[in-house]
Each structure stands twice: as C-alpha cells, then as structure tokens.
Amino acid sequence: MAGKVIRADRKLKYQGTILKIYEDTVIANGHEAHWDFIHHDGAAAVLPVAEDGRILMVRQYRNALDRETLEIPAGKLDSPEEPKIECAYRELEEETGYRSEHLEYLLSVNTTVAFCDEAIDIFVAKDLIPSHQHLDEDEYIEVERWELSDLLRLIYEGKMTDGKTVAAITTYAVKHQTGLV
C-alpha cells in the first residue's frame, strides 16, 4: 500500500500551542489529493492503582466535547525530546496528588491514525505515595477512586469513550485477569 501513495508536499497551515496543522499534497493511485495532517509532539498517561486495587481517575472538563470526562491522568510532553516516562511521573503527581517510585509500561496508543500522529505511552503506577496536586491555573480536576469492574461497565455501556482511557483500562484488565500484571 505504501507504494501507491506518495507525499509530494507538506505545507504548515496553522500552529497552535499543542498542534501543528498541515495540508499534505499526495499522489494516490496516480491522482493528486489534498489531505489534512495534524502533528502532536506526544503525550504520556498513567493508570494509577491504589493499594486496595481501585483505580484513581480524573474528572475534568474537555472543551472539544463541551462536557466533563472521566479519564486516566495524562498530559503532553514538555518538549519533543522529553522521555515519556518522565512526563508520566509528572502528570501523575500534578493531576492526582500522588506519586510513585516506579512506573510499569503498559502500552502505546496512536490516538487518531487517519489524520494525526499523536502517540501516547501509558504506564501503570502502584505503591502510590500521597503528595499534592500541581494543577495549571486554568485546570480543575476532581480525583475519584473506581473499581475496575465499574470502569469496564462504563466502557461496555458506551459511557466512557476517551481512547487512551479505554485502551488502558481494557489492557490492564486483561493483563490483571491473566496474571500478566
């Protein structure tokens, strides 16, 4: 398939605080086409597991959906060179008020492969140590503790739709139930 599509040109159309939007000119099956492409420097997320096995989730407003969502803690890299695990340690403490001495890699997710290159590495945090939230001044986040089974129910009922969170919870559940975690 890669031989049938050739990118002939890429032009930056907009640069925001976290995204760069490009117009790509491609030759697909001998025909010229224009495709949108969004570049994102990357992000990291954490599935924090409390001592009692419950998962710490964050509830926050998401402007794109104009509503609050229930998600795992996550955030963008401070720079494209920042190691994703460092970002994960930072976001865990900033958003939940807990830290961990050791994060375990769970999986990587490309969030929207049709037009965006965002990649999120997701880690599991256990042995949580109380600390303090360090929220941005425009951020409001509530931390909630959830049973894994209740989170799975929200996913299967279509009430939880955030891709990174769905991937993290279902992967963790499979690994947890099979003894791989």
C-alpha positions as CSV (number, residue, x, y, z in Angstrom):
1,M,0.0,0.0,0.0
2,A,2.8,2.5,0.8
3,G,4.0,2.4,-2.8
4,K,0.5,3.5,-4.0
5,V,0.6,6.8,-2.1
6,I,3.4,9.3,-2.2
7,R,3.5,12.6,-0.3
8,A,4.6,15.2,-2.7
9,D,4.4,18.3,-0.4
10,R,3.5,19.4,3.1
11,K,2.6,23.0,4.0
12,L,2.1,24.3,7.5
13,K,-1.4,26.0,7.7
14,Y,-1.7,26.6,11.4
15,Q,0.4,26.4,14.5
16,G,-1.2,26.4,17.9
17,T,0.0,25.7,21.4
18,I,-0.1,21.9,21.1
19,L,-0.8,21.2,17.5
20,K,0.6,22.0,14.0
21,I,-1.9,21.6,11.2
22,Y,-0.6,20.9,7.7
23,E,-2.0,20.4,4.2
24,D,-0.4,17.5,2.5
25,T,-0.4,17.0,-1.2
26,V,-0.3,13.3,-2.1
27,I,-0.3,11.3,-5.2
28,A,-2.7,8.4,-4.6
29,N,-3.3,5.9,-7.4
30,G,-1.9,8.4,-9.9
31,H,-4.3,11.2,-8.7
32,E,-3.3,14.3,-6.7
33,A,-5.2,14.7,-3.5
34,H,-5.0,17.1,-0.5
35,W,-5.1,15.6,3.0
36,D,-5.1,17.2,6.4
37,F,-2.4,16.2,8.8
38,I,-2.1,17.2,12.4
39,H,1.2,16.9,14.2
40,H,1.3,16.4,18.0
41,D,4.6,16.1,19.9
42,G,3.3,13.2,22.0
43,A,2.0,12.5,25.4
44,A,2.0,10.1,28.4
45,A,-0.7,8.7,30.6
46,V,-0.8,6.7,33.8
47,L,-3.2,4.2,35.2
48,P,-2.8,4.7,39.0
49,V,-3.7,1.7,41.1
50,A,-4.3,2.3,44.8
51,E,-3.3,-0.3,47.5
52,D,-6.9,-1.5,47.6
53,G,-6.9,-2.2,43.9
54,R,-9.1,0.7,43.0
55,I,-8.0,3.0,40.1
56,L,-7.6,6.7,40.5
57,M,-9.4,8.5,37.7
58,V,-9.6,12.2,37.0
59,R,-12.8,14.1,36.1
60,Q,-12.2,17.2,34.0
61,Y,-13.9,19.5,31.5
62,R,-12.9,18.8,27.9
63,N,-13.6,21.8,25.6
64,A,-13.8,19.7,22.4
65,L,-16.7,17.7,23.8
66,D,-18.1,20.6,25.9
67,R,-18.5,18.3,28.9
68,E,-16.7,16.6,31.7
69,T,-15.0,13.3,31.1
70,L,-13.6,10.6,33.3
71,E,-10.1,9.7,32.3
72,I,-6.7,8.4,33.4
73,P,-4.2,11.2,34.2
74,A,-2.3,12.3,31.1
75,G,-0.5,15.2,29.6
76,K,1.6,16.3,26.7
77,L,5.3,16.2,26.6
78,D,7.0,19.5,27.7
79,S,9.3,19.1,24.6
80,P,9.5,16.5,21.8
81,E,12.7,15.2,23.4
82,E,11.2,14.6,26.9
83,P,11.2,10.9,27.8
84,K,7.5,9.8,28.0
85,I,8.1,8.1,31.3
86,E,9.3,11.4,32.8
87,C,6.1,13.1,31.6
88,A,4.0,10.2,33.1
89,Y,5.7,10.7,36.5
90,R,5.0,14.4,36.4
91,E,1.4,14.1,35.2
92,L,0.6,11.5,37.9
93,E,1.5,13.9,40.7
94,E,0.2,17.1,39.0
95,E,-3.3,15.7,38.4
96,T,-3.8,13.2,41.2
97,G,-1.7,14.5,44.1
98,Y,0.1,11.1,44.3
99,R,3.4,10.0,43.1
100,S,5.1,6.6,42.6
101,E,8.7,5.4,42.7
102,H,8.2,3.0,39.8
103,L,6.0,3.1,36.7
104,E,5.5,0.0,34.6
105,Y,5.0,0.3,30.8
106,L,1.5,-0.9,29.8
107,L,1.1,0.0,26.1
108,S,1.4,2.7,23.4
109,V,-1.6,4.2,21.6
110,N,-1.8,6.2,18.4
111,T,-5.0,8.2,19.0
112,T,-6.2,9.1,15.6
113,V,-4.3,7.4,12.8
114,A,-6.3,8.8,9.9
115,F,-5.1,12.4,10.3
116,C,-2.9,12.8,13.4
117,D,0.4,11.4,14.6
118,E,-0.3,11.7,18.4
119,A,1.3,8.8,20.2
120,I,0.7,8.2,23.9
121,D,2.7,5.8,26.1
122,I,0.6,4.5,29.0
123,F,2.1,3.3,32.3
124,V,0.8,1.6,35.4
125,A,1.6,3.2,38.8
126,K,1.3,1.2,42.1
127,D,2.6,1.8,45.6
128,L,1.2,5.3,45.4
129,I,2.7,7.9,47.8
130,P,0.5,10.9,48.9
131,S,1.8,14.3,47.6
132,H,-0.1,17.3,46.3
133,Q,-1.8,18.2,43.0
134,H,0.0,20.8,40.9
135,L,-2.8,22.0,38.6
136,D,-2.3,24.6,35.9
137,E,-4.2,27.8,36.8
138,D,-6.8,27.1,34.1
139,E,-7.3,23.4,35.2
140,Y,-9.9,21.9,37.5
141,I,-9.6,18.2,38.2
142,E,-11.5,16.0,40.6
143,V,-9.8,12.7,41.6
144,E,-12.1,9.7,42.0
145,R,-11.4,6.1,43.0
146,W,-13.1,3.4,40.9
147,E,-13.4,-0.4,40.9
148,L,-12.0,-1.9,37.7
149,S,-15.3,-3.7,37.1
150,D,-17.3,-0.5,37.3
151,L,-14.9,1.2,34.8
152,L,-15.3,-1.8,32.4
153,R,-19.0,-1.4,32.7
154,L,-18.9,2.3,31.7
155,I,-16.8,1.3,28.7
156,Y,-19.2,-1.5,27.6
157,E,-22.2,0.7,28.1
158,G,-20.6,3.4,25.8
159,K,-20.4,5.9,28.7
160,M,-16.6,6.1,28.6
161,T,-15.2,7.0,25.2
162,D,-11.8,8.5,25.7
163,G,-9.5,6.3,23.6
164,K,-6.4,6.3,25.8
165,T,-8.5,5.5,28.9
166,V,-10.5,2.7,27.2
167,A,-7.2,1.2,25.9
168,A,-5.5,1.5,29.3
169,I,-8.4,0.0,31.3
170,T,-9.1,-2.9,29.0
171,T,-5.5,-3.8,28.6
172,Y,-4.9,-3.6,32.3
173,A,-8.0,-5.7,32.9
174,V,-6.8,-8.4,30.5
175,K,-3.3,-8.4,32.0
176,H,-4.6,-8.3,35.5
177,Q,-7.1,-11.2,35.0
178,T,-4.5,-13.3,33.2
179,G,-1.8,-12.7,35.8
180,L,0.5,-10.8,33.4
181,V,0.5,-7.7,35.6
